[in-house]
Amino acid sequence: MSITAALIVFAVTWFMVFYMVLPMRFQSQQDAGAVVPGTPKSAPSSENVKKKALITTGIAVVVWAGIVWFISSGVVSVRDLDFRGTLGPERATSAPEATH
């Protein structure tokens, strides 16, 4: 896996985890009983984005490491996922021997 691919997988993993962590322990202004004038009642009552971003980073690193290991290990290849047979026959991996 190239460095660029690893960074893209990390970014996708980070945002997916972030969207799962973001609503945890959410308390709206209406729930807290202190609605700031000019804001919707559903707005958050406290700012926990930095803490949630740090939690997300920790979880994402662990998940990302598992994904990178799975992709790099070769447990599953692209040919294993070719259910319709569109890749065609597999090419020989070694060079053909010359016959004399």
C-alpha positions in Angstrom: 0.0 0.0 0.0 1.4 3.4 -0.9 1.7 6.3 1.5 -1.0 8.2 -0.4 -3.4 5.3 -0.2 -2.6 4.9 3.5 -3.3 8.6 4.2 -6.6 8.4 2.3 -7.7 5.3 4.2 -6.8 7.1 7.4 -8.8 10.3 6.5 -11.9 8.2 5.5 -11.6 6.2 8.7 -11.1 9.3 10.9 -14.2 11.0 9.5 -16.3 7.9 9.8 -15.3 7.5 13.4 -15.8 11.2 14.0 -19.4 11.1 12.8 -20.0 8.2 15.2 -18.4 9.9 18.2 -19.9 13.3 17.6 -23.4 12.6 18.8 -22.2 10.8 22.0 -23.1 12.6 25.2 -24.7 15.4 23.2 -26.8 17.8 25.3 -28.8 20.5 23.5 -29.4 24.0 24.8 -33.0 23.1 25.3 -32.0 20.0 27.4 -29.7 22.2 29.5 -32.4 24.8 30.0 -30.2 27.7 28.8 -31.1 28.7 25.2 -28.9 31.5 23.9 -30.9 34.1 22.0 -30.5 33.9 18.3 -29.5 30.2 18.3 -31.7 27.2 17.7 -32.9 25.1 20.7 -31.1 22.1 19.2 -27.7 23.7 19.3 -25.1 22.1 21.6 -24.9 23.6 25.1 -21.1 23.0 25.4 -18.2 22.8 23.0 -16.6 19.3 23.2 -15.3 19.2 19.7 -11.6 19.2 20.7 -12.1 16.3 23.2 -14.2 14.4 20.7 -11.5 14.9 17.9 -8.8 13.5 20.2 -11.0 10.5 21.1 -11.7 10.0 17.4 -8.0 10.1 16.5 -7.2 7.4 19.1 -10.0 5.1 17.9 -9.2 5.9 14.2 -5.5 4.9 14.6 -6.5 1.5 15.9 -9.1 0.9 13.3 -6.8 2.2 10.5 -4.0 -0.1 11.6 -6.3 -3.1 11.4 -7.5 -2.0 7.9 -3.9 -1.5 6.7 -2.9 -4.9 8.0 -5.9 -6.6 6.4 -5.2 -4.9 3.0 -1.4 -5.5 3.1 -1.6 -9.1 4.4 -3.2 -10.5 1.3 -5.8 -12.4 3.2 -8.3 -11.2 0.6 -7.3 -10.2 -2.9 -9.1 -8.4 -5.7 -9.6 -11.8 -7.4 -11.4 -13.1 -4.4 -14.0 -10.3 -4.8 -14.5 -10.9 -8.5 -17.9 -12.7 -8.3 -18.8 -12.0 -11.9 -15.5 -13.2 -13.4 -14.8 -9.8 -15.1 -11.1 -9.9 -14.4 -10.4 -12.8 -16.8 -7.9 -15.6 -16.4 -5.0 -15.0 -14.1 -1.6 -14.3 -15.7 1.4 -16.5 -14.9 3.5 -14.8 -12.2 6.9 -16.2 -13.4 8.6 -15.6 -16.7 8.1 -18.3 -19.3 11.1 -20.6 -19.7 12.9 -20.5 -23.0 12.9 -23.9 -24.8 15.8 -24.9 -27.0 
